Amino acid sequence: MPRLNLPGLAPEVYKGWYDAEMAIRRGPLDATVRELVKIRVSQINGCLFCIDMHTTDARLHGETEQRIYYLNAWRESAKFSAVEKAALAYAEEVTTLGPHGVTDAVWAEVEQHFEEEARAGLVAVTAMINLWNRIGVPLRMEPAAP
């Protein structure tokens, strides 16, 4: 059981976050890339609730079990495209945010593989999943029982 019912206690704030999430989903970023980013960021942050949700969503968009299993080692896998790798590298740097932020090399890869609107979508989805993880982890949210 979560520590706090955030949607019930802060409904206006929660609705704003939810509306932002829906806008991101309607945006130009490819659904597969979007879900891969959400899974990988949630793995880094240790958010069980979000890992469960986004692996399920990814499967609904046609993602394979094998690629989901390989996501922790995406750099070593030939199963991910250059576009996906650019997005995952960006998402990891944002999530672990070192003292110098996102490197120029990682950003250059994003610019090479994504049109400007899709880059905005990548920035938005990465920020949003980090927000959701920072709600899910401290509130100890868990997936629904099967």
C-alpha positions in Angstrom: 0.0 0.0 0.0 1.4 3.4 -0.9 2.4 5.8 1.9 0.1 8.5 0.6 -2.8 8.9 -1.8 -1.3 11.8 -3.8 -4.1 12.0 -6.4 -6.7 12.3 -3.6 -4.7 14.8 -1.5 -3.4 17.0 -4.3 -5.9 16.5 -7.2 -5.1 19.7 -9.0 -1.4 19.1 -9.1 -1.8 15.4 -10.0 -4.2 16.4 -12.8 -1.6 18.8 -14.2 1.0 16.0 -14.3 -1.5 13.6 -15.8 -2.4 16.2 -18.5 1.3 16.7 -19.3 1.7 12.9 -19.6 -1.2 12.7 -22.1 0.3 15.6 -24.1 3.6 13.8 -24.3 1.9 10.6 -25.5 0.1 12.6 -28.3 3.4 14.2 -29.3 5.7 13.4 -32.2 8.1 11.0 -30.3 7.9 7.4 -31.6 5.9 5.2 -29.1 8.6 2.5 -29.0 11.3 5.0 -28.2 9.0 6.7 -25.6 8.4 3.4 -23.8 12.0 2.2 -24.0 13.0 5.5 -22.3 10.4 5.1 -19.6 11.5 1.5 -18.9 15.2 2.4 -18.8 14.8 5.4 -16.6 12.5 3.5 -14.3 15.2 0.7 -14.0 17.8 3.2 -13.1 15.6 4.8 -10.5 14.3 1.5 -9.2 10.6 2.3 -9.7 8.8 -1.1 -9.6 5.4 0.4 -10.3 6.7 2.2 -13.5 8.8 -0.7 -14.7 5.7 -2.9 -14.6 3.5 -0.3 -16.3 5.9 0.6 -19.1 7.0 -2.9 -19.9 3.3 -3.7 -20.3 2.7 -0.6 -22.4 5.8 -1.5 -24.5 4.4 -5.0 -25.2 1.1 -3.4 -26.3 3.1 -1.3 -28.8 4.7 -4.5 -30.2 7.9 -4.6 -28.1 9.5 -8.0 -27.7 10.4 -9.7 -24.5 14.0 -10.1 -25.6 14.5 -6.4 -26.2 13.0 -5.6 -22.8 15.3 -8.1 -21.2 18.3 -6.6 -23.0 17.5 -3.0 -22.1 19.9 -3.0 -19.2 22.7 -3.8 -21.7 21.4 -1.8 -24.7 24.9 -0.5 -25.5 26.2 -4.0 -26.1 23.1 -5.2 -28.0 22.7 -5.0 -31.8 18.9 -5.2 -31.2 18.6 -1.5 -30.7 18.7 1.0 -33.5 21.0 4.1 -33.6 17.9 6.2 -32.9 16.9 4.2 -29.9 20.5 4.2 -28.6 20.7 8.0 -28.9 17.5 8.3 -26.9 18.6 5.9 -24.3 22.0 7.6 -23.9 20.2 10.9 -23.5 17.7 9.5 -20.9 20.5 7.9 -18.9 22.6 11.1 -18.7 19.5 13.1 -17.7 18.5 10.6 -15.1 22.0 10.3 -13.5 22.7 14.0 -14.1 26.3 14.5 -13.4 28.0 17.8 -12.7 28.1 18.7 -16.4 24.6 17.6 -17.4 24.2 16.1 -20.8 27.4 15.9 -22.8 27.7 17.6 -26.1 28.4 14.2 -27.7 25.2 12.7 -26.4 23.2 15.8 -27.5 24.8 15.7 -31.0 23.6 12.1 -31.4 20.1 13.2 -30.4 20.2 16.1 -32.9 21.4 13.6 -35.6 18.6 11.2 -35.1 15.6 13.3 -34.1 13.8 16.2 -35.7 13.4 19.2 -33.5 9.8 18.4 -32.4 10.8 14.8 -31.5 13.8 16.2 -29.5 11.3 18.2 -27.5 9.3 15.1 -27.0 12.4 13.2 -25.8 13.3 15.9 -23.3 9.7 16.0 -22.1 9.2 12.2 -21.7 12.6 11.9 -19.9 11.7 14.7 -17.5 8.2 13.3 -16.9 9.2 9.7 -16.2 11.8 11.0 -13.8 9.0 12.9 -12.0 6.8 9.8 -11.9 9.6 7.7 -10.5 10.3 10.3 -7.8 6.7 9.9 -6.8 6.5 6.1 -7.1 9.7 5.2 -5.3 9.3 7.3 -2.1 5.6 6.5 -1.8 6.4 2.8 -2.3 3.9 2.3 -5.1 3.5 -1.2 -6.3 1.9 -2.8 -9.3 -1.5 -4.3 -8.9 -1.5 -8.0 -8.1 -2.0 -10.2 -11.2 
